[in-house]
Amino acid sequence: MFRGGLTASHLQFWRPSEVAEARAWLEPVGNRWFNVERQPMHWPPSKQLWITIIGLLLSLGIPQLPLGGLGSHLLGGSHLLGQEILWWAAIVLMFGYVLLVEKRRLASVGLKKPRIWEVVLAIIFGSLMVASIALIYTLIFPLLHLRMNASAMAALLKTPFWYRLILVTRAAVSEELLFRGYPIERLLELTRNRWVAGIVPWAAFTVAHLSFWGWAQLIVAGYGGLVLTVLYLWRRNLWANMLAHWIADGAGFLLPR
């Protein structure tokens, strides 16, 4: 018996392409979107290339914009959530682009169920980042006569805990999707080169932290981005990366001081 009540006697009169299409649409929505990679729509090669290039420009270009400031302006500049609204819109935009324009599952950007040991690995990577970044601040910065952007950090720590929780969660989701999951996967498909697929998003991620945190923070952002890039290239699981990222940022912005 075929799912949906169709029997073999029904299917014998269908062309193979019709059978394949019926199976694809009758499988559960959760499986179609999250679990097993679905092949992209059969665009002509040139059109598929441009769809991927546009996706990469969106993924790596949108985070370079002053989304926080623009969002605050939209909400009148007085509400903290204005800093986050356009970032969440960017997340929805990229998920929509994958599902509706590329016609692919979210598994194609690494959003698939993590194994238990991948969760453990994410916790280990996140904890290592916390310890390593602490060493950067206490040893590397003094050695190079650098200082963190204390005013920016103080301003963030003065905000309510609920806002910092939203901020840390949004950063983990948006940055891992826009700088790891989508661009690394698509660049791997285009170039078949792990170095290119890792370095290009890593550089964009590092530079994106310049406008708010300043030049000294590029060392921290570059190091954190490198660790998260290695984790993604190793496991290709976006949930694991989000968890590791959340642990690293949460230690800096959520723990009492």
C-alpha positions as CSV (number, residue, x, y, z in Angstrom):
1,M,0.0,0.0,0.0
2,F,1.3,3.4,-1.0
3,R,1.0,6.3,1.5
4,G,-2.3,8.2,0.9
5,G,-4.3,5.2,0.0
6,L,-2.8,4.6,-3.5
7,T,-2.2,1.0,-4.4
8,A,0.2,-0.5,-6.9
9,S,-2.6,-1.0,-9.4
10,H,-3.1,2.8,-9.4
11,L,0.6,3.5,-9.9
12,Q,1.1,1.1,-12.8
13,F,-0.5,3.6,-15.1
14,W,1.6,6.6,-13.9
15,R,4.8,7.7,-15.5
16,P,7.9,7.4,-13.2
17,S,8.2,11.1,-12.9
18,E,4.6,11.4,-11.7
19,V,5.1,8.7,-9.1
20,A,8.3,10.5,-7.8
21,E,6.4,13.8,-7.6
22,A,3.5,12.2,-5.8
23,R,5.8,10.6,-3.3
24,A,7.6,13.9,-2.7
25,W,4.4,15.8,-1.9
26,L,2.7,13.1,0.1
27,E,5.5,12.6,2.6
28,P,5.0,14.5,5.9
29,V,5.7,18.2,5.9
30,G,8.2,17.9,8.7
31,N,10.3,15.4,6.8
32,R,10.1,17.4,3.6
33,W,11.5,20.5,5.3
34,F,13.9,19.4,7.9
35,N,15.2,15.9,7.6
36,V,16.4,14.7,4.2
37,E,17.9,16.9,1.6
38,R,15.5,17.7,-1.3
39,Q,17.0,18.4,-4.7
40,P,16.6,22.0,-5.9
41,M,14.1,22.8,-8.5
42,H,15.4,21.9,-12.0
43,W,16.2,25.4,-13.1
44,P,18.4,25.8,-16.1
45,P,22.1,25.8,-14.9
46,S,22.5,29.6,-15.5
47,K,19.4,30.5,-13.6
48,Q,20.3,28.2,-10.7
49,L,23.7,29.8,-10.5
50,W,22.2,33.3,-10.3
51,I,19.7,32.1,-7.6
52,T,22.6,30.9,-5.6
53,I,24.7,34.0,-6.1
54,I,21.7,36.2,-5.0
55,G,21.3,34.0,-2.0
56,L,24.9,34.5,-1.1
57,L,24.7,38.3,-1.5
58,L,21.7,38.4,0.8
59,S,23.3,36.1,3.4
60,L,26.6,37.8,3.6
61,G,25.5,41.4,2.7
62,I,22.4,41.9,4.9
63,P,24.4,41.5,8.2
64,Q,26.8,44.3,7.1
65,L,23.9,46.8,7.2
66,P,23.1,48.8,10.4
67,L,20.0,46.7,11.0
68,G,19.8,47.6,14.7
69,G,19.8,51.3,14.0
70,L,17.3,51.0,11.1
71,G,15.0,48.9,13.3
72,S,15.1,51.4,16.1
73,H,14.2,54.2,13.7
74,L,11.2,52.2,12.5
75,L,9.9,51.8,16.1
76,G,10.6,55.4,17.0
77,G,14.0,54.8,18.6
78,S,12.8,54.3,22.2
79,H,12.1,50.5,22.3
80,L,14.9,48.0,22.7
81,L,13.1,45.5,20.5
82,G,13.7,47.9,17.6
83,Q,17.4,46.8,17.7
84,E,16.3,43.2,16.9
85,I,13.3,43.4,14.7
86,L,15.1,43.6,11.3
87,W,17.5,40.9,12.4
88,W,14.6,38.5,12.9
89,A,13.2,39.7,9.6
90,A,16.5,38.7,7.9
91,I,16.2,35.2,9.5
92,V,12.7,34.8,8.1
93,L,13.8,36.1,4.7
94,M,16.6,33.6,4.4
95,F,14.5,30.7,5.5
96,G,11.9,31.8,3.0
97,Y,14.5,32.1,0.2
98,V,15.6,28.6,0.8
99,L,12.1,27.1,0.9
100,L,10.2,29.2,-1.7
101,V,12.9,30.4,-4.2
102,E,15.4,27.7,-4.1
103,K,12.7,25.0,-3.4
104,R,15.0,23.2,-1.0
105,R,14.7,21.8,2.5
106,L,16.1,23.6,5.5
107,A,18.5,20.6,5.8
108,S,20.3,22.1,2.8
109,V,21.6,24.8,5.2
110,G,22.4,22.4,8.0
111,L,19.2,22.6,9.9
112,K,18.8,18.9,10.7
113,K,18.3,17.0,13.9
114,P,21.5,16.8,15.9
115,R,22.8,13.6,17.4
116,I,23.4,13.5,21.2
117,W,27.1,13.5,20.8
118,E,26.9,16.6,18.5
119,V,25.1,18.4,21.3
120,V,27.9,17.4,23.6
121,L,30.4,18.5,21.1
122,A,28.6,21.9,20.8
123,I,28.8,22.4,24.5
124,I,32.5,21.5,24.5
125,F,33.2,24.0,21.7
126,G,31.2,26.7,23.3
127,S,32.9,26.2,26.6
128,L,36.3,26.2,25.0
129,M,35.5,29.5,23.2
130,V,34.5,31.1,26.6
131,A,37.8,30.1,28.1
132,S,39.9,31.1,25.1
133,I,38.2,34.5,24.7
134,A,38.9,35.1,28.4
135,L,42.6,34.4,27.7
136,I,42.5,36.8,24.7
137,Y,41.2,39.6,26.9
138,T,43.6,39.0,29.8
139,L,46.8,38.0,27.9
140,I,46.7,39.0,24.2
141,F,45.0,42.4,24.5
142,P,47.5,43.7,27.2
143,L,50.4,42.2,25.2
144,L,49.3,44.1,22.1
145,H,48.3,47.2,24.1
146,L,44.7,46.8,23.0
147,R,41.5,47.4,24.9
148,M,38.0,46.1,24.4
149,N,35.2,48.6,23.7
150,A,34.3,49.1,27.3
151,S,31.6,51.6,26.6
152,A,29.7,49.3,24.2
153,M,29.9,46.4,26.7
154,A,28.7,48.6,29.6
155,A,25.8,49.9,27.5
156,L,24.7,46.3,26.7
157,L,25.1,45.1,30.3
158,K,22.8,48.0,31.5
159,T,20.0,46.7,29.4
160,P,17.4,44.3,31.0
161,F,18.1,40.6,31.3
162,W,15.2,39.7,29.1
163,Y,16.6,41.9,26.3
164,R,20.1,40.4,26.6
165,L,18.5,36.9,26.4
166,I,16.7,37.8,23.2
167,L,19.9,39.4,21.9
168,V,22.1,36.3,22.6
169,T,19.5,34.0,21.1
170,R,19.0,36.1,18.0
171,A,22.8,36.4,17.4
172,A,23.2,32.6,17.7
173,V,20.4,32.0,15.2
174,S,21.0,34.8,12.7
175,E,24.8,34.7,12.6
176,E,25.0,30.9,12.3
177,L,22.4,30.9,9.5
178,L,23.8,33.9,7.6
179,F,27.5,33.3,8.1
180,R,27.7,29.5,8.4
181,G,24.8,27.4,7.3
182,Y,23.7,29.1,4.1
183,P,27.0,30.5,2.7
184,I,29.2,27.5,3.5
185,E,26.8,25.0,2.0
186,R,26.2,27.0,-1.2
187,L,29.9,27.8,-1.6
188,L,30.8,24.2,-1.2
189,E,28.3,23.4,-4.0
190,L,29.7,26.1,-6.2
191,T,33.4,25.6,-5.6
192,R,33.9,22.1,-4.1
193,N,36.5,23.8,-2.0
194,R,36.3,23.8,1.8
195,W,38.9,26.6,2.1
196,V,36.8,29.0,-0.1
197,A,33.6,27.9,1.6
198,G,35.1,28.5,5.0
199,I,37.2,31.6,4.5
200,V,34.7,33.9,2.6
201,P,32.0,33.7,5.3
202,W,34.5,33.8,8.1
203,A,35.9,37.1,6.7
204,A,32.4,38.6,6.3
205,F,31.6,37.5,9.9
206,T,34.7,39.1,11.3
207,V,34.2,42.4,9.4
208,A,30.6,42.6,10.4
209,H,31.6,43.1,14.1
210,L,33.8,46.1,13.3
211,S,31.1,48.9,13.2
212,F,29.8,48.2,16.8
213,W,32.8,46.8,18.6
214,G,35.9,48.5,17.0
215,W,39.2,47.2,15.6
216,A,40.4,45.4,18.8
217,Q,37.3,43.2,18.9
218,L,38.2,41.8,15.4
219,I,40.6,39.5,17.2
220,V,37.8,38.1,19.3
221,A,35.3,37.9,16.5
222,G,37.9,36.4,14.1
223,Y,38.8,33.7,16.6
224,G,35.2,32.9,17.5
225,G,34.3,32.8,13.8
226,L,37.2,30.5,13.1
227,V,36.1,28.0,15.8
228,L,32.5,28.1,14.7
229,T,33.5,27.7,11.0
230,V,35.6,24.6,11.9
231,L,32.7,23.1,13.9
232,Y,30.3,23.6,11.0
233,L,32.6,22.2,8.3
234,W,33.2,19.2,10.6
235,R,29.6,18.4,11.6
236,R,27.5,20.4,9.0
237,N,24.8,20.8,11.7
238,L,23.4,24.3,12.2
239,W,21.7,23.4,15.6
240,A,25.1,22.4,17.0
241,N,26.6,25.7,15.8
242,M,23.8,27.7,17.3
243,L,24.2,26.1,20.6
244,A,28.0,26.6,20.7
245,H,27.5,30.3,19.7
246,W,24.8,30.8,22.3
247,I,27.0,29.4,25.1
248,A,29.9,31.7,24.1
249,D,27.7,34.9,23.9
250,G,25.6,33.9,26.9
251,A,28.8,33.7,29.1
252,G,29.6,37.2,28.2
253,F,26.2,38.9,28.4
254,L,24.0,36.8,30.7
255,L,26.2,35.7,33.6
256,P,26.2,38.0,36.6
257,R,29.3,40.1,37.1
